[in-house]
Amino acid sequence: MKKSFVLMCVLLVSPVAQADRISRMNQAEMCTYTAQLQVAAYYFFEQGKPREDVSIKWHGDETQNEIDFVNKTVAEAYAWLASWKGSSNEMLPAQSFGDMVYQACMTKKDS
């Protein structure tokens, strides 16, 4: 899964760009990227891997905003999942979690 997470990050932020890739994303792209990052975090969380042990491989051309966004998004996923796990007997399926994250993002962006 670690290789998949790294590959996903490479594919999503690899093009060399002058402007910040996060700020150039439209609503659907931003929400899709957010859901992808959080579902990747879900898999690490489900495996019992602590957040601080999740390694993110950077290309070296990311802006501080991009780095902060990815780190914040993964940390938010871990916090939400820990809260869910603390109040429920079973985990939400990964697809349901991803759908929920995407819908929440789209709703938040609409308001």
Phi, psi and omega per residue, in radians:
M1 nan -0.598 -3.117
K2 -1.034 -0.744 3.127
K3 -1.121 -0.666 3.126
S4 -1.115 -0.725 3.138
F5 -1.119 -0.767 3.125
V6 -1.118 -0.783 3.130
L7 -1.063 -0.740 3.127
M8 -1.048 -0.794 3.135
C9 -1.109 -0.686 3.120
V10 -1.089 -0.813 -3.113
L11 -1.153 -0.601 -3.065
L12 -1.419 -0.471 -3.075
V13 -2.215 0.297 -3.044
S14 -1.350 -0.554 -3.105
P15 -1.053 2.330 3.098
V16 -1.229 2.268 -3.080
A17 -2.426 2.653 3.097
Q18 -1.340 -0.749 -3.072
A19 -1.688 2.912 3.108
D20 -1.151 2.172 -3.090
R21 -1.141 -0.602 -3.132
I22 -1.126 -0.802 -3.092
S23 -1.233 -0.327 3.122
R24 -1.537 -0.176 -3.112
M25 -1.256 2.440 3.011
N26 -1.414 3.093 -3.046
Q27 -0.985 -0.866 -3.104
A28 -1.125 -0.711 3.112
E29 -1.119 -0.769 -3.141
M30 -1.084 -0.764 -3.116
C31 -1.223 -0.633 3.075
T32 -1.139 -0.804 3.126
Y33 -1.080 -0.757 3.110
T34 -1.045 -0.817 -3.141
A35 -1.110 -0.711 3.124
Q36 -1.086 -0.797 3.123
L37 -1.083 -0.757 -3.097
Q38 -1.239 -0.595 3.078
V39 -1.216 -0.649 3.050
A40 -1.057 -0.755 3.089
A41 -1.097 -0.648 3.105
Y42 -0.962 -0.805 -3.117
Y43 -1.111 -0.714 3.084
F44 -1.152 -0.733 3.117
F45 -1.052 -0.805 -3.114
E46 -1.082 -0.538 3.106
Q47 -1.384 -0.101 -3.141
G48 1.489 0.241 -3.130
K49 -1.425 2.143 3.113
P50 -1.108 2.637 -3.118
R51 -0.946 -0.737 -3.088
E52 -1.183 -0.248 3.094
D53 -1.653 -0.036 3.100
V54 -1.419 1.985 -3.101
S55 -1.616 2.237 3.089
I56 -1.945 2.162 -3.139
K57 -1.598 2.124 -3.128
W58 -1.741 2.709 3.124
H59 -1.477 -0.484 -3.109
G60 1.888 -0.192 3.137
D61 -1.902 0.206 3.137
E62 -1.302 2.542 3.035
T63 -1.405 2.877 3.089
Q64 -1.077 -0.617 3.100
N65 -1.059 -0.752 3.126
E66 -1.127 -0.783 3.128
I67 -1.092 -0.807 3.128
D68 -1.078 -0.720 -3.141
F69 -1.077 -0.843 -3.127
V70 -1.100 -0.837 -3.132
N71 -1.086 -0.738 3.134
K72 -1.133 -0.748 -3.112
T73 -1.128 -0.761 3.119
V74 -1.159 -0.739 3.119
A75 -1.105 -0.703 3.101
E76 -1.102 -0.690 3.104
A77 -1.083 -0.804 3.132
Y78 -1.061 -0.760 -3.131
A79 -1.112 -0.785 -3.133
W80 -1.122 -0.777 -3.123
L81 -1.136 -0.670 3.097
A82 -1.113 -0.716 3.104
S83 -1.122 -0.788 3.128
W84 -1.056 -0.829 -3.107
K85 -1.085 -0.613 3.139
G86 -1.237 -0.370 -3.091
S87 -2.004 0.116 -3.093
S88 -2.430 2.674 3.133
N89 -1.392 -0.416 -3.137
E90 -2.429 2.731 3.140
M91 -1.311 2.604 2.986
L92 -1.192 2.387 3.099
P93 -1.009 2.575 -3.082
A94 -0.973 -0.755 -3.121
Q95 -1.135 -0.708 3.108
S96 -1.129 -0.694 3.092
F97 -1.070 -0.837 3.133
G98 -1.073 -0.740 3.101
D99 -1.082 -0.733 -3.141
M100 -1.104 -0.786 3.134
V101 -1.067 -0.809 -3.128
Y102 -1.075 -0.842 -3.124
Q103 -1.097 -0.726 3.115
A104 -1.089 -0.714 3.130
C105 -1.138 -0.806 -3.132
M106 -1.106 -0.683 3.123
T107 -1.169 -0.755 3.136
K108 -1.101 -0.709 -3.126
K109 -1.214 -0.520 -3.138
D110 -1.262 -0.480 -3.060
S111 -1.528 nan nan
